[in-house]
């Protein structure tokens, strides 16, 4: 995403530590989303610390009410990028205590274990962590002929928490590791954790989104994709409904 500029120095942002004292579905979702699409940065010259999330503006509009519960954010409402026709928004905080708290949970090394984050969440709230992770950084589509839910990350990503979650709900996950040589000659190494096959696909999504209609804590765009794929599978039309992120991640 790039370095967050030092701007609006006269404004204050602060996280709300009381909201992190007790597990809740909304806290679990926020931490999962932040793990997938959040960014922590410390400026070496000034020592300033920032926590930020940058996503599509339409997604930010839908999720901002949930995010605001945990921090008084500074924000950039409109960001345009040269290679994209989409508009993005960024929320960020310069609260050092917030940065340090998230660092203590492992957010500085998101290739590592999520165990410390999950420890502060109750067992019943943990599916919301994975819902947030899926909404931020997961994909729903078709792979190897299967309807799948997938997560793509670093080659040596620690997937142990997702393995444990899958075991707890009775689904069998798969892990693919790949090395692709790009046109510029550089090698791109990544791993993909996925759950597929009609039974496991539905079981995983039921565990993730089962309470979504009641609690309203989800990304509408991603939720609509899984609803449409499942509708088509139920009607025998196949699951050929893809989001652009899924296509890009698995080419």
C-alpha positions, 0 to 999 in steps of 0.5 A: 500500500505504501507509506502513510504520509505525515499529514493533519499533524494538528488533528488527534486520533485515538483508539478506544481501549475499552472496546478491546477489553471484552470479546464481541463479534464486532471486535473479532470482525475488526481484528480479522479485517485489520489482519487482512487489510490493515497496515502498521508503519513506524517512521524511522526518522520521527518515530511516528507510528501509524495504523491504517486501512485502505480499501475501496471507497464503497467498501469503506462506506459500508464498514466505517460504522464498525471501524469507528467503534474502535478508534477515532480515525483520521481519513482520506475519503478519496484516493485515485490510483494510476492503474485503477479506475476505482476510488479508494479511501483510507482511515488511519491513526497516529495513536502510539498506544494503538500501534503498540497494542496491535504489535503485541498481538502480532500485527507487525508480522502477519506471516506469523501466527494469529494465536495471540489475537484469537486468545483475546476472543471468545470461542463463539466470536472467533468465526467473526475474526475469520469473516473479517479476514475473508472479507478483507483478504479472501476470495470466493470463486472456482478453482480446480473445478471446485467452488472454493473459499481461498486465502493467498499469502506469503510462501511461508505463511503460518496457516495454523489458525485456519487449520484449527478453525477448519478442524473445529467445523469439520472441513478438510482444507488444502494448501498449495505453494507456488513459484511463478516467474514474472515477465521481469524475471523475478520469482513470485512465491506464494501459498494458497489455503483453500476449502473446496468441494460442495459440502465443505464449501457450504459448511465453511461459509455457514460457519463464517456467515451463518449469523450475518443476517442477524448481526449485520457485520459483513462486507456487502460486496463479498457477502453478495458474491457468496450468496449468488454462487450458492444460489447458482449451485443450489439451482444446478447452474454451477458456481461460475460467478467470480469477483475480480480479486479471485481471478487475479489471485489464481492466475 
